[in-house]
C-alpha cells in the first residue's frame, strides 16, 4: 500500500487544486489515528466513493456537506470511480 493512499485528503476527490495547511493536518491526523488505533491505513476505501463514505462516517454527514459547500468543491471531471 502506498503511503500516499494512507494520507489521502478529501480535496483529491474534488476539483479543488488549491492546497493549504489543512491537507497536511488531515494527513498527520490519519497517520496518528492509524498509530493510536493500530489500524493502517486508518480510512481505507476500496474506491473513491467508498473512501468518501468512510470519511463521512467518521466526521458526520453535516460536516462533509458543510465542507463541500464552504470550499465550493465539485466532483472531478473524468476521474475514475
C-alpha positions as CSV (number, residue, x, y, z in Angstrom):
1,X,0.0,0.0,0.0
2,X,1.4,3.4,-1.0
3,X,1.9,5.9,1.8
4,X,0.1,8.5,-0.4
5,X,-3.1,6.5,-0.2
6,X,-2.9,6.3,3.6
7,X,-3.0,10.1,3.8
8,X,-5.5,10.8,1.1
9,X,-7.3,14.1,1.6
10,X,-10.9,15.0,0.7
11,X,-9.6,17.7,-1.7
12,X,-8.3,14.9,-4.0
13,X,-11.8,13.6,-4.7
14,X,-13.0,17.0,-5.8
15,X,-11.9,19.8,-8.2
16,X,-10.0,21.7,-5.5
17,X,-6.4,22.2,-6.6
18,X,-5.6,24.9,-4.0
19,X,-3.9,23.0,-1.2
20,X,-3.1,24.7,2.1
21,X,-2.0,23.6,5.6
22,X,-5.3,21.7,6.1
23,X,-4.1,19.0,3.7
24,X,-1.0,18.4,6.0
25,X,-3.2,18.5,9.1
26,X,-5.6,15.9,7.7
27,X,-2.6,13.6,6.6
28,X,-0.9,13.8,10.0
29,X,-4.3,13.2,11.7
30,X,-4.8,10.0,9.7
31,X,-1.3,8.8,10.4
32,X,-1.7,9.4,14.1
33,X,-5.1,7.8,14.2
34,X,-3.7,4.7,12.4
35,X,-0.9,4.5,15.1
36,X,-3.3,5.0,18.0
37,X,-5.9,2.6,16.9
38,X,-3.3,0.2,15.3
39,X,-5.1,0.3,12.0
40,X,-3.2,1.4,9.0
41,X,-4.4,2.8,6.7
42,X,-7.0,4.3,9.0
43,X,-9.6,5.1,6.3
44,X,-9.0,2.5,3.6
45,X,-11.7,2.7,1.0
46,X,-12.0,0.3,-2.0
47,X,-12.6,3.2,-4.4
48,X,-13.3,7.0,-4.2
49,X,-16.9,6.6,-3.3
50,X,-16.2,4.2,-0.5
51,X,-13.4,6.5,0.7
52,X,-15.8,9.4,0.9
53,X,-18.3,7.3,2.7
54,X,-15.7,6.3,5.3
55,X,-14.8,10.0,5.8
56,X,-18.5,10.8,6.2
57,X,-19.0,8.1,8.8
58,X,-16.0,9.5,10.7
59,X,-16.8,13.2,10.7
60,X,-20.6,13.2,10.0
61,X,-22.7,14.0,7.0
62,X,-23.4,17.6,8.0
63,X,-19.7,18.3,8.4
64,X,-18.9,16.9,5.0
65,X,-21.7,18.8,3.2
66,X,-20.7,22.0,5.1
67,X,-17.1,21.5,4.0
68,X,-18.1,20.9,0.3
69,X,-20.3,24.0,0.2
70,X,-17.8,26.3,2.0
71,X,-15.0,25.3,-0.3
72,X,-17.2,25.1,-3.4
73,X,-16.0,21.6,-4.3
74,X,-17.4,19.6,-7.2
75,X,-16.7,16.1,-8.4
76,X,-13.5,15.9,-10.5
77,X,-14.3,15.6,-14.2
78,X,-13.0,12.4,-15.8
79,X,-12.0,10.9,-12.5
80,X,-12.3,7.1,-12.2
81,X,-14.9,6.0,-9.7
